[in-house]
């Protein structure tokens, strides 16, 4: 088990908790978005400098549609049932 994460000087636990909750809400909004533009609009609230401001290309629109249509088959995915047998990665190598 690792030591607790130290907060930067001047940041309270309450402030850090509120900020993490805000990040979680933005990511949840992006995941629930039906279009790439809506997802970017949700994520730009937290990743403004890193996100492109250009509209998506037709190729990326098609890729987004394909990903959305394949979500129903996510239980088997591209790797089939073999992926379910893989051991999950754990921090510090410990098994729980």
PyMOL commands that set and color helices and strands:
alter all, ss='L'
color gray80, all
select helices_A, chain A and resi 13-32+36-47+58-73+80-85+91-93
alter helices_A, ss='H'
color red, helices_A
deselect
rebuild
show_as cartoon
